[in-house]
Amino acid sequence: MYARFFGLRQQPFSIAPDPRYLFMSERHREALAHLLYGVRGGGGFVLLTGEIGAGKTTVCRCFLEQIPKRCNVAYIFNPKQTVEELLRSVCDEFRVPHRAEGATVKDYVDALNEFLLQTHAVGQTNVLIIDEAQNLSAGVLEQLRLLTNLETNERKLLQIVLIGQPELRTMLARPELEQLAQRVIARFHLEALSLKETAQYIRHRLAVAGLSRPLPFEREALRRVHQLSRGVPRRINLLCDRALLGAYAVNKPIVDVEIVEKAAREVFDGALPGDATPARRAAWQRPLLAACGLAALGLAVWAGLSFERRNAAPPPAAAAASAAASAVALAASEAASEAGSAAPAATAPAASTAPPPLADAKTVLAAGWRNEADAWRALGNAWQARLDEGEPCAAAARQQLQCFRSGGTGTLALVRQLDRPVLLTLGSGAARCQVLLAGLSMRHATLSTREGAMNLPLAALAGLWRGEFATLWRTPPGYDDGAPVDWLSARLAAAQGEPAPEAPTKFDAALRSRLNAFQVAQGLKPDGLAGPVTLMLLNRASGVAEPRLQPEK
C-alpha cells in the first residue's frame, strides 16, 4: 500500500521469513556458531533460547543451510506430543521404516538405533532439531535423553538441538532433569538487538526493498522504535510497517516520534512505556469517580441528559480513529487503482503464466550445458551482455562487469543473499554440467537449461551441487581491482539511507569504519576490505541496476 509512496519495490517489514531480508547481527552469528559447534561436538544436546520474535527461526534456517555434508536432519516443529507420537515423528522425519499400527516405544527406539548404526557405518551423522521445545513435557525430555545413550565406542549417534523460549532454560534447571542438563554441550541465549543494531536492521530491510533515498525515519523515531519494540525483530517489523502506513495515510515523507507512538498503540494494543499502568490508573480514578458521584446527586437531571448525549454521539477519539481508518482505506483504494492503471501489459502478474515443470535430478543433469561457453552466454543474456567473443570474463570486463567464482565454497545462504542469477556446476559421479539458477524459493530452484526452464526441489539440488558457482557483478566507474573511494563513500551513504558526505580523497579510518558497519549489517566478517562479495551486496543495497533472482511462479 505505501511502498510506491516511499520509493520501494515491496513492503520491507513483512513478518514472513523471506531469506532476502536476512539480517544477521553479531548475536545471531554467535548463536549460529554455537549451533555449528554443537553439531560437530560428537553428540549430546545443543540449546538455543530467546524471546518470542528474537530471530531463533532465522538462525535455524541459516544453520540448516550450513549444516555439514553427509548429515541427516529431522525437524520437529510441533513438540506437543506424547512419547510414542514424538518417536513416530522422528522416525518419519528420518524415513526410518516402522510398524504402522500397535508399535511400542521399544519398537521405535530399536528402529532408530538400527538406522543410526547403519548411517554411522557409512560416515553419516544425524541431527534432531526440535523447535518450540519449551512445550515438551518432562516425560518426553527424559525420553530424548535416553535417545542420546545410543552410541558407539567413539561417539554418540544422535545430536539433538532444542530451540525454545526462555522458559526452556527454567525447565532444564529442575532437579528431575539434571541428567539431561549435564548433557548440554553448547547453549546460547539470543538477546534482543541493541539500539545501533535496530537502526541497522531497519536500514537493511528498507535497502533490500529498494529504498534509494534517505531513510524515512527521524533519528528520535528510530530510538523510539527500539524502545517500544525492545529490540525484538518481529516487534520491529510490526511497528515499522504500521508507522510507514500511518505516515503514508497523512502524506508525510518522514516518520516522526508521534507517528511511531500512535502506531505502537494500534499494534501492541496497550499503554506505551511511561504511561500509567492499568492498576495505577484505577488507583487515581477511584477518588475521582467518587467525587463525580457526589456531584451527580445535585445535578441528576443535567447528568442524565449529558449521559444520553454521550451515548448518542461517538467520543472524539473514536470519531478521529474512524476518520483515520476511512482515510487509510480511501488512500489504499486510490493507490491500488493508480497501480493498476499505471502497470504496463508487459508486467502482468506472474500467476498468469504457467510455472516451469517440476524436474528430477536425472532430467536436470541431462538438460544442463556441457559446453562452458554456452552456459556463460546464457548468464550474459540475463545481464543483457554479450559474452560470446573470446574468454567470457574478459568480454564481461569490457562491459563494466566482473566475474565472481565461489571456488567450491559457496552456500545456498550466500546465493540467496547475493540475489542474482548464478551458474551452478552440478555433478553426479562422472556426469557434470552447468545450469543457470534464475529463481529461488524456500522449496524449489528455477533453472534455465538447454531444454528450457525447470523447477528442481532443493532437496534434489543438494545432492547435485557442491558449492561451486559463478556470477557477474557490475563494477563502479574507474574500477581497477578496487573501488574508487569517492564511489565507495557515496554508495555506502545510499545503502544506509544517509546524505552523501564530502567525497574523501583516500581510504581513511572513517571510511573503513563505515564499511565495517555495512559488513556487520550484511552478516559478513567486518574486515574493512571492499572485496567482490561486499561490493555485490553494496550494489544491491544502494540500488545499482543488476538482475535479481525471480520469485517462484
ZINOR-V788295 format. One record per residue. RES is the residue in three letters. PHI is phi in degrees with one decimal (999 if undefined). OMEGA is omega in degrees with one decimal (NA if undefined). Layout:
res:RES phi:PHI omega:OMEGA
res:RES phi:PHI omega:OMEGA
This chain:
res:MET phi:999 omega:-176.2
res:TYR phi:-99.2 omega:-171.8
res:ALA phi:-59.2 omega:-177.4
res:ARG phi:-65.4 omega:-179.3
res:PHE phi:-60.3 omega:-178.9
res:PHE phi:-99.3 omega:177.6
res:GLY phi:74.2 omega:-178.2
res:LEU phi:-107.3 omega:176.7
res:ARG phi:-84.7 omega:-178.1
res:GLN phi:-157.1 omega:179.2
res:GLN phi:-70.8 omega:-172.9
res:PRO phi:-86.0 omega:-170.1
res:PHE phi:-120.9 omega:172.9
res:SER phi:-67.1 omega:179.2
res:ILE phi:-87.7 omega:174.7
res:ALA phi:-68.8 omega:-175.7
res:PRO phi:-78.1 omega:-180.0
res:ASP phi:-74.8 omega:-176.6
res:PRO phi:-64.0 omega:178.6
res:ARG phi:-65.4 omega:-177.7
res:TYR phi:-97.6 omega:-177.5
res:LEU phi:-56.6 omega:176.1
res:PHE phi:-125.8 omega:-179.2
res:MET phi:-104.3 omega:175.1
res:SER phi:-74.2 omega:177.5
res:GLU phi:-58.5 omega:179.4
res:ARG phi:-65.8 omega:179.5
res:HIS phi:-64.6 omega:178.9
res:ARG phi:-67.0 omega:176.9
res:GLU phi:-64.5 omega:178.8
res:ALA phi:-61.8 omega:178.4
res:LEU phi:-62.4 omega:179.5
res:ALA phi:-63.0 omega:178.0
res:HIS phi:-64.6 omega:179.8
res:LEU phi:-64.4 omega:-179.7
res:LEU phi:-65.6 omega:176.8
res:TYR phi:-63.5 omega:-178.3
res:GLY phi:-62.5 omega:-179.1
res:VAL phi:-65.5 omega:179.8
res:ARG phi:-86.4 omega:-174.5
res:GLY phi:-83.0 omega:173.3
res:GLY phi:92.2 omega:174.5
res:GLY phi:111.0 omega:-177.1
res:GLY phi:100.6 omega:-176.8
res:PHE phi:-110.9 omega:170.2
res:VAL phi:-120.4 omega:-172.5
res:LEU phi:-120.1 omega:173.7
res:LEU phi:-126.0 omega:179.4
res:THR phi:-123.8 omega:178.6
res:GLY phi:178.0 omega:178.5
res:GLU phi:-64.5 omega:176.1
res:ILE phi:-58.2 omega:177.8
res:GLY phi:81.1 omega:-177.3
res:ALA phi:-77.1 omega:177.8
res:GLY phi:111.7 omega:-179.6
res:LYS phi:-63.1 omega:179.8
res:THR phi:-66.6 omega:176.6
res:THR phi:-59.4 omega:179.2
res:VAL phi:-62.9 omega:-179.0
res:CYS phi:-63.6 omega:178.7
res:ARG phi:-63.4 omega:177.3
res:CYS phi:-63.0 omega:179.2
res:PHE phi:-61.5 omega:-179.0
res:LEU phi:-64.8 omega:-179.7
res:GLU phi:-79.7 omega:-179.5
res:GLN phi:-111.2 omega:-177.1
res:ILE phi:-64.4 omega:-176.1
res:PRO phi:-57.4 omega:176.7
res:LYS phi:-66.0 omega:-179.2
res:ARG phi:60.0 omega:177.6
res:CYS phi:-122.1 omega:177.2
res:ASN phi:-88.5 omega:-175.6
res:VAL phi:-122.5 omega:169.4
res:ALA phi:-114.4 omega:-175.5
res:TYR phi:-120.4 omega:178.6
res:ILE phi:-109.5 omega:-178.6
res:PHE phi:-107.0 omega:176.8
res:ASN phi:-125.1 omega:-174.0
res:PRO phi:-84.0 omega:179.8
res:LYS phi:-78.3 omega:-176.5
res:GLN phi:-138.0 omega:173.1
res:THR phi:-76.6 omega:178.9
res:VAL phi:-58.5 omega:-178.9
res:GLU phi:-62.5 omega:-179.5
res:GLU phi:-64.0 omega:-179.5
res:LEU phi:-65.2 omega:179.3
res:LEU phi:-61.9 omega:176.9
res:ARG phi:-64.6 omega:178.8
res:SER phi:-63.9 omega:178.9
res:VAL phi:-63.6 omega:176.9
res:CYS phi:-60.7 omega:179.8
res:ASP phi:-63.5 omega:-179.1
res:GLU phi:-65.3 omega:178.2
res:PHE phi:-82.6 omega:-177.4
res:ARG phi:58.7 omega:177.7
res:VAL phi:-90.4 omega:177.8
res:PRO phi:-62.1 omega:177.6
res:HIS phi:-152.9 omega:179.5
res:ARG phi:-65.6 omega:-177.7
res:ALA phi:-72.9 omega:-176.3
res:GLU phi:-127.8 omega:172.5
res:GLY phi:69.8 omega:-179.9
res:ALA phi:-73.2 omega:177.7
res:THR phi:-100.3 omega:177.0
res:VAL phi:-56.4 omega:-179.5
res:LYS phi:-62.0 omega:179.0
res:ASP phi:-61.2 omega:-180.0
res:TYR phi:-64.8 omega:-177.9
res:VAL phi:-64.3 omega:178.5
res:ASP phi:-63.0 omega:179.6
res:ALA phi:-64.7 omega:177.5
res:LEU phi:-63.2 omega:-178.6
res:ASN phi:-59.8 omega:179.3
res:GLU phi:-63.3 omega:178.3
res:PHE phi:-62.3 omega:-178.5
res:LEU phi:-63.3 omega:178.6
res:LEU phi:-67.2 omega:-179.6
res:GLN phi:-65.6 omega:-179.6
res:THR phi:-69.5 omega:177.2
res:HIS phi:-62.8 omega:-178.2
res:ALA phi:-64.5 omega:180.0
res:VAL phi:-102.9 omega:174.1
res:GLY phi:83.1 omega:178.6
res:GLN phi:-99.3 omega:174.4
res:THR phi:-115.4 omega:-175.1
res:ASN phi:-135.2 omega:-178.8
res:VAL phi:-126.4 omega:174.8
res:LEU phi:-109.5 omega:-179.9
res:ILE phi:-109.2 omega:179.0
res:ILE phi:-120.1 omega:178.2
res:ASP phi:-87.5 omega:-177.8
res:GLU phi:51.6 omega:-172.7
res:ALA phi:-68.9 omega:176.6
res:GLN phi:-65.8 omega:178.9
res:ASN phi:-89.2 omega:178.1
res:LEU phi:-70.8 omega:175.5
res:SER phi:-81.0 omega:179.6
res:ALA phi:-60.9 omega:179.5
res:GLY phi:-64.7 omega:179.3
res:VAL phi:-69.3 omega:177.1
res:LEU phi:-59.5 omega:179.0
res:GLU phi:-65.1 omega:178.0
res:GLN phi:-66.5 omega:176.3
res:LEU phi:-62.9 omega:177.2
res:ARG phi:-60.6 omega:-179.8
res:LEU phi:-65.7 omega:177.5
res:LEU phi:-63.6 omega:179.3
res:THR phi:-74.0 omega:173.9
res:ASN phi:-75.6 omega:178.5
res:LEU phi:-71.7 omega:-171.8
res:GLU phi:-156.1 omega:170.4
res:THR phi:-109.4 omega:177.7
res:ASN phi:-68.3 omega:-176.0
res:GLU phi:-94.9 omega:-172.5
res:ARG phi:-161.9 omega:173.6
res:LYS phi:-76.5 omega:-172.1
res:LEU phi:-93.6 omega:-176.1
res:LEU phi:-135.0 omega:174.3
res:GLN phi:-103.1 omega:-178.2
res:ILE phi:-116.9 omega:177.8
res:VAL phi:-109.5 omega:178.4
res:LEU phi:-105.8 omega:179.8
res:ILE phi:-120.3 omega:-176.9
res:GLY phi:-166.4 omega:179.6
res:GLN phi:-80.8 omega:-174.7
res:PRO phi:-54.9 omega:179.6
res:GLU phi:-59.9 omega:179.9
res:LEU phi:-62.3 omega:178.0
res:ARG phi:-64.0 omega:179.0
res:THR phi:-64.6 omega:179.1
res:MET phi:-59.7 omega:-176.2
res:LEU phi:-72.3 omega:176.8
res:ALA phi:-85.0 omega:179.4
res:ARG phi:-67.9 omega:-178.9
res:PRO phi:-58.6 omega:-176.9
res:GLU phi:-70.5 omega:179.1
res:LEU phi:-110.2 omega:-177.6
res:GLU phi:-62.3 omega:-179.7
res:GLN phi:-61.9 omega:177.5
res:LEU phi:-67.5 omega:-178.2
res:ALA phi:-58.1 omega:-179.5
res:GLN phi:-70.9 omega:-179.8
res:ARG phi:-97.0 omega:176.3
res:VAL phi:-78.7 omega:-176.3
res:ILE phi:-93.8 omega:176.8
res:ALA phi:-155.1 omega:178.1
res:ARG phi:-142.8 omega:179.5
res:PHE phi:-151.3 omega:175.3
res:HIS phi:-106.1 omega:-175.2
res:LEU phi:-82.1 omega:179.5
res:GLU phi:-78.8 omega:177.7
res:ALA phi:-73.1 omega:179.8
res:LEU phi:-73.2 omega:173.8
res:SER phi:-75.9 omega:178.3
res:LEU phi:-59.7 omega:-179.8
res:LYS phi:-64.3 omega:179.9
res:GLU phi:-67.8 omega:176.8
res:THR phi:-61.5 omega:177.9
res:ALA phi:-64.0 omega:177.8
res:GLN phi:-64.0 omega:179.5
res:TYR phi:-62.6 omega:-179.9
res:ILE phi:-65.5 omega:178.3
res:ARG phi:-60.0 omega:-177.9
res:HIS phi:-60.8 omega:-176.8
res:ARG phi:-67.4 omega:177.5
res:LEU phi:-67.1 omega:178.8
res:ALA phi:-65.0 omega:178.7
res:VAL phi:-62.9 omega:179.9
res:ALA phi:-75.5 omega:174.1
res:GLY phi:107.9 omega:-179.0
res:LEU phi:-65.3 omega:178.2
res:SER phi:-124.8 omega:179.6
res:ARG phi:-120.4 omega:179.5
res:PRO phi:-57.6 omega:-178.0
res:LEU phi:-57.6 omega:-176.7
res:PRO phi:-82.7 omega:176.8
res:PHE phi:-130.8 omega:171.9
res:GLU phi:-65.6 omega:-179.9
res:ARG phi:-58.5 omega:179.9
res:GLU phi:-68.9 omega:177.1
res:ALA phi:-66.6 omega:176.2
res:LEU phi:-62.8 omega:178.4
res:ARG phi:-62.1 omega:-179.3
res:ARG phi:-69.4 omega:176.1
res:VAL phi:-59.3 omega:179.6
res:HIS phi:-63.3 omega:-178.6
res:GLN phi:-65.5 omega:-176.4
res:LEU phi:-75.1 omega:-178.9
res:SER phi:-87.2 omega:-176.1
res:ARG phi:59.7 omega:176.8
res:GLY phi:76.0 omega:-179.9
res:VAL phi:-87.0 omega:-173.4
res:PRO phi:-52.3 omega:-178.3
res:ARG phi:-65.0 omega:177.4
res:ARG phi:-68.4 omega:175.9
res:ILE phi:-61.0 omega:179.6
res:ASN phi:-59.6 omega:-178.6
res:LEU phi:-60.7 omega:-175.6
res:LEU phi:-70.0 omega:-178.2
res:CYS phi:-67.0 omega:177.9
res:ASP phi:-60.8 omega:-179.6
res:ARG phi:-70.1 omega:179.3
res:ALA phi:-67.0 omega:177.5
res:LEU phi:-65.2 omega:176.5
res:LEU phi:-64.2 omega:178.4
res:GLY phi:-64.4 omega:178.2
res:ALA phi:-64.9 omega:177.6
res:TYR phi:-63.0 omega:-177.3
res:ALA phi:-63.7 omega:180.0
res:VAL phi:-104.2 omega:175.0
res:ASN phi:60.9 omega:176.7
res:LYS phi:-105.4 omega:-179.0
res:PRO phi:-79.7 omega:-177.5
res:ILE phi:-127.1 omega:176.9
res:VAL phi:-85.7 omega:177.9
res:ASP phi:-107.8 omega:-176.1
res:VAL phi:-62.7 omega:-178.5
res:GLU phi:-60.7 omega:179.4
res:ILE phi:-66.4 omega:179.6
res:VAL phi:-61.4 omega:-177.9
res:GLU phi:-68.2 omega:177.2
res:LYS phi:-65.0 omega:178.3
res:ALA phi:-62.7 omega:-178.8
res:ALA phi:-64.7 omega:179.3
res:ARG phi:-64.5 omega:179.7
res:GLU phi:-75.6 omega:-174.1
res:VAL phi:-76.9 omega:-173.1
res:PHE phi:-93.5 omega:172.0
res:ASP phi:52.7 omega:179.4
res:GLY phi:-173.2 omega:-179.5
res:ALA phi:-70.8 omega:177.5
res:LEU phi:-81.4 omega:175.1
res:PRO phi:-55.8 omega:-177.6
res:GLY phi:102.6 omega:174.9
res:ASP phi:-72.6 omega:176.6
res:ALA phi:-66.7 omega:176.4
res:THR phi:-72.2 omega:178.9
res:PRO phi:-55.7 omega:-179.1
res:ALA phi:-65.0 omega:-179.9
res:ARG phi:-67.8 omega:178.6
res:ARG phi:-62.2 omega:179.8
res:ALA phi:-64.0 omega:-177.3
res:ALA phi:-63.6 omega:-180.0
res:TRP phi:-88.4 omega:178.3
res:GLN phi:-77.0 omega:-176.1
res:ARG phi:-60.9 omega:177.1
res:PRO phi:-60.4 omega:-179.8
res:LEU phi:-64.8 omega:178.7
res:LEU phi:-64.5 omega:179.0
res:ALA phi:-64.5 omega:179.5
res:ALA phi:-64.3 omega:178.6
res:CYS phi:-63.8 omega:179.5
res:GLY phi:-65.0 omega:178.6
res:LEU phi:-64.8 omega:179.0
res:ALA phi:-64.6 omega:-177.6
res:ALA phi:-67.0 omega:178.9
res:LEU phi:-61.5 omega:-179.3
res:GLY phi:-89.4 omega:-175.9
res:LEU phi:-127.6 omega:-172.5
res:ALA phi:-59.6 omega:-176.9
res:VAL phi:-64.1 omega:-179.1
res:TRP phi:-62.9 omega:-179.6
res:ALA phi:-63.7 omega:179.5
res:GLY phi:-62.8 omega:178.3
res:LEU phi:-63.8 omega:179.8
res:SER phi:-61.9 omega:179.8
res:PHE phi:-60.9 omega:179.6
res:GLU phi:-63.8 omega:-179.9
res:ARG phi:-65.1 omega:-179.0
res:ARG phi:-64.4 omega:-179.9
res:ASN phi:-81.1 omega:-179.0
res:ALA phi:-80.1 omega:-177.2
res:ALA phi:-124.1 omega:179.4
res:PRO phi:-68.7 omega:177.5
res:PRO phi:-62.9 omega:-176.8
res:PRO phi:-55.7 omega:-178.4
res:ALA phi:-62.1 omega:179.7
res:ALA phi:-66.1 omega:178.7
res:ALA phi:-62.9 omega:179.2
res:ALA phi:-64.1 omega:179.7
res:ALA phi:-62.5 omega:178.9
res:SER phi:-63.0 omega:178.8
res:ALA phi:-64.6 omega:179.5
res:ALA phi:-63.6 omega:179.4
res:ALA phi:-62.5 omega:178.7
res:SER phi:-63.8 omega:179.2
res:ALA phi:-63.1 omega:179.1
res:VAL phi:-62.8 omega:-179.3
res:ALA phi:-62.4 omega:179.5
res:LEU phi:-64.7 omega:179.6
res:ALA phi:-62.8 omega:179.3
res:ALA phi:-62.8 omega:-179.4
res:SER phi:-63.3 omega:179.9
res:GLU phi:-65.2 omega:-179.8
res:ALA phi:-63.7 omega:-179.8
res:ALA phi:-64.6 omega:179.8
res:SER phi:-64.9 omega:179.7
res:GLU phi:-63.3 omega:-179.9
res:ALA phi:-63.2 omega:-178.7
res:GLY phi:-67.3 omega:-178.4
res:SER phi:-76.6 omega:-176.4
res:ALA phi:-83.4 omega:-174.8
res:ALA phi:-70.5 omega:177.7
res:PRO phi:-73.4 omega:-177.9
res:ALA phi:-63.8 omega:-177.4
res:ALA phi:-68.6 omega:-178.3
res:THR phi:-107.7 omega:176.9
res:ALA phi:-63.4 omega:-177.4
res:PRO phi:-54.6 omega:-178.0
res:ALA phi:-63.1 omega:-177.3
res:ALA phi:-63.7 omega:-178.5
res:SER phi:-76.3 omega:178.2
res:THR phi:-106.5 omega:-178.5
res:ALA phi:-71.6 omega:177.6
res:PRO phi:-70.9 omega:176.8
res:PRO phi:-60.1 omega:-179.3
res:PRO phi:-67.3 omega:177.7
res:LEU phi:-80.0 omega:-176.7
res:ALA phi:-119.5 omega:173.9
res:ASP phi:-106.9 omega:-175.0
res:ALA phi:-60.7 omega:-177.6
res:LYS phi:-63.4 omega:-179.7
res:THR phi:-64.7 omega:-178.9
res:VAL phi:-65.0 omega:178.9
res:LEU phi:-60.2 omega:179.9
res:ALA phi:-70.9 omega:-174.9
res:ALA phi:-92.8 omega:-177.2
res:GLY phi:-69.8 omega:-179.7
res:TRP phi:-80.2 omega:172.0
res:ARG phi:-89.2 omega:179.0
res:ASN phi:-89.5 omega:-176.1
res:GLU phi:-62.6 omega:179.5
res:ALA phi:-62.1 omega:178.6
res:ASP phi:-65.4 omega:179.4
res:ALA phi:-64.4 omega:179.2
res:TRP phi:-66.7 omega:176.9
res:ARG phi:-63.2 omega:178.0
res:ALA phi:-65.9 omega:177.1
res:LEU phi:-64.1 omega:177.9
res:GLY phi:-60.8 omega:178.4
res:ASN phi:-61.1 omega:177.8
res:ALA phi:-64.6 omega:179.4
res:TRP phi:-101.1 omega:-175.7
res:GLN phi:56.2 omega:-179.7
res:ALA phi:-128.5 omega:178.9
res:ARG phi:-91.8 omega:-179.7
res:LEU phi:-118.5 omega:-176.9
res:ASP phi:-107.9 omega:179.3
res:GLU phi:-115.8 omega:179.7
res:GLY phi:81.0 omega:-178.1
res:GLU phi:-66.3 omega:-171.7
res:PRO phi:-56.5 omega:-176.0
res:CYS phi:-69.1 omega:175.3
res:ALA phi:-67.6 omega:177.2
res:ALA phi:-65.1 omega:178.6
res:ALA phi:-65.2 omega:-178.3
res:ALA phi:-61.4 omega:178.6
res:ARG phi:-70.6 omega:-179.4
res:GLN phi:-114.5 omega:177.5
res:GLN phi:61.8 omega:176.6
res:LEU phi:-126.6 omega:177.5
res:GLN phi:-122.6 omega:174.5
res:CYS phi:-85.6 omega:172.6
res:PHE phi:-132.8 omega:177.7
res:ARG phi:-120.9 omega:-176.0
res:SER phi:-76.2 omega:-178.8
res:GLY phi:67.5 omega:178.0
res:GLY phi:82.4 omega:-179.1
res:THR phi:-109.0 omega:-177.0
res:GLY phi:-73.4 omega:175.4
res:THR phi:-129.0 omega:177.7
res:LEU phi:-65.1 omega:177.6
res:ALA phi:-62.7 omega:178.5
res:LEU phi:-66.4 omega:179.3
res:VAL phi:-61.9 omega:177.8
res:ARG phi:-61.4 omega:-176.2
res:GLN phi:-68.8 omega:178.0
res:LEU phi:-67.0 omega:171.5
res:ASP phi:52.8 omega:178.2
res:ARG phi:-153.0 omega:176.9
res:PRO phi:-59.0 omega:179.9
res:VAL phi:-135.8 omega:172.4
res:LEU phi:-89.1 omega:176.9
res:LEU phi:-100.4 omega:173.3
res:THR phi:-93.7 omega:-175.9
res:LEU phi:-109.7 omega:178.6
res:GLY phi:-160.6 omega:174.3
res:SER phi:-147.8 omega:-174.4
res:GLY phi:68.7 omega:-179.8
res:ALA phi:-84.8 omega:-177.5
res:ALA phi:-79.3 omega:178.2
res:ARG phi:-136.8 omega:177.4
res:CYS phi:-158.3 omega:174.9
res:GLN phi:-123.7 omega:175.4
res:VAL phi:-131.7 omega:179.0
res:LEU phi:-99.6 omega:175.1
res:LEU phi:-79.0 omega:-176.2
res:ALA phi:-102.4 omega:-178.8
res:GLY phi:-154.3 omega:-175.8
res:LEU phi:-149.6 omega:174.8
res:SER phi:-116.5 omega:178.9
res:MET phi:-74.7 omega:-176.1
res:ARG phi:-123.5 omega:-172.6
res:HIS phi:-131.5 omega:168.4
res:ALA phi:-110.7 omega:176.3
res:THR phi:-92.2 omega:-172.7
res:LEU phi:-114.7 omega:170.2
res:SER phi:-97.6 omega:-177.3
res:THR phi:-135.0 omega:175.8
res:ARG phi:-61.3 omega:-175.9
res:GLU phi:-97.6 omega:-179.7
res:GLY phi:107.3 omega:-177.1
res:ALA phi:-81.1 omega:178.8
res:MET phi:-142.9 omega:171.8
res:ASN phi:-102.0 omega:179.5
res:LEU phi:-118.6 omega:176.8
res:PRO phi:-56.8 omega:-178.3
res:LEU phi:-61.5 omega:178.2
res:ALA phi:-62.8 omega:177.8
res:ALA phi:-71.9 omega:178.2
res:LEU phi:-61.4 omega:-179.1
res:ALA phi:-60.3 omega:178.8
res:GLY phi:-78.5 omega:-177.1
res:LEU phi:-109.7 omega:-169.9
res:TRP phi:-107.9 omega:-178.9
res:ARG phi:-115.5 omega:172.8
res:GLY phi:95.7 omega:-179.0
res:GLU phi:-93.6 omega:176.3
res:PHE phi:-147.1 omega:177.7
res:ALA phi:-141.6 omega:179.5
res:THR phi:-154.7 omega:178.6
res:LEU phi:-121.1 omega:172.3
res:TRP phi:-148.1 omega:-174.1
res:ARG phi:-85.1 omega:-178.1
res:THR phi:-85.2 omega:177.0
res:PRO phi:-72.6 omega:176.6
res:PRO phi:-58.2 omega:178.9
res:GLY phi:78.2 omega:-178.6
res:TYR phi:-68.0 omega:177.1
res:ASP phi:-149.6 omega:-176.0
res:ASP phi:58.2 omega:178.6
res:GLY phi:174.2 omega:-177.9
res:ALA phi:-82.2 omega:174.3
res:PRO phi:-58.0 omega:-173.1
res:VAL phi:-64.8 omega:179.9
res:ASP phi:-68.2 omega:176.6
res:TRP phi:-63.7 omega:-178.6
res:LEU phi:-60.3 omega:179.5
res:SER phi:-63.9 omega:-179.0
res:ALA phi:-67.3 omega:179.7
res:ARG phi:-67.8 omega:177.1
res:LEU phi:-62.5 omega:178.0
res:ALA phi:-63.9 omega:179.2
res:ALA phi:-64.4 omega:-178.8
res:ALA phi:-66.2 omega:-177.1
res:GLN phi:-97.0 omega:176.3
res:GLY phi:67.3 omega:-177.8
res:GLU phi:-119.1 omega:175.5
res:PRO phi:-62.7 omega:-179.4
res:ALA phi:-67.0 omega:178.6
res:PRO phi:-75.2 omega:175.7
res:GLU phi:-60.5 omega:-173.8
res:ALA phi:-60.8 omega:178.5
res:PRO phi:-73.7 omega:179.4
res:THR phi:-99.5 omega:178.7
res:LYS phi:-150.1 omega:-179.7
res:PHE phi:-81.0 omega:-174.2
res:ASP phi:-96.5 omega:-177.2
res:ALA phi:-63.6 omega:-179.2
res:ALA phi:-65.3 omega:179.4
res:LEU phi:-68.3 omega:177.7
res:ARG phi:-63.3 omega:179.3
res:SER phi:-64.4 omega:178.4
res:ARG phi:-66.5 omega:178.1
res:LEU phi:-66.0 omega:176.7
res:ASN phi:-59.3 omega:-179.4
res:ALA phi:-62.1 omega:178.3
res:PHE phi:-65.3 omega:180.0
res:GLN phi:-62.8 omega:177.5
res:VAL phi:-61.1 omega:-179.6
res:ALA phi:-63.4 omega:-178.9
res:GLN phi:-92.3 omega:-179.8
res:GLY phi:78.6 omega:178.4
res:LEU phi:-96.7 omega:173.0
res:LYS phi:-68.0 omega:-176.5
res:PRO phi:-77.2 omega:-177.9
res:ASP phi:-95.6 omega:178.9
res:GLY phi:71.4 omega:-179.7
res:LEU phi:-112.2 omega:-178.6
res:ALA phi:-88.2 omega:178.8
res:GLY phi:-81.6 omega:-176.2
res:PRO phi:-57.5 omega:-179.0
res:VAL phi:-64.5 omega:177.9
res:THR phi:-60.6 omega:-178.3
res:LEU phi:-69.5 omega:176.2
res:MET phi:-62.8 omega:179.5
res:LEU phi:-68.8 omega:177.3
res:LEU phi:-67.9 omega:175.1
res:ASN phi:-57.8 omega:-177.7
res:ARG phi:-64.1 omega:-174.9
res:ALA phi:-71.3 omega:-175.3
res:SER phi:-101.2 omega:172.3
res:GLY phi:89.7 omega:175.1
res:VAL phi:-65.5 omega:-175.6
res:ALA phi:-71.3 omega:176.4
res:GLU phi:-144.8 omega:178.3
res:PRO phi:-66.1 omega:-178.7
res:ARG phi:-125.4 omega:174.9
res:LEU phi:-66.3 omega:-179.9
res:GLN phi:-78.4 omega:169.9
res:PRO phi:-68.1 omega:-179.9
res:GLU phi:-66.1 omega:179.1
res:LYS phi:-85.7 omega:NA
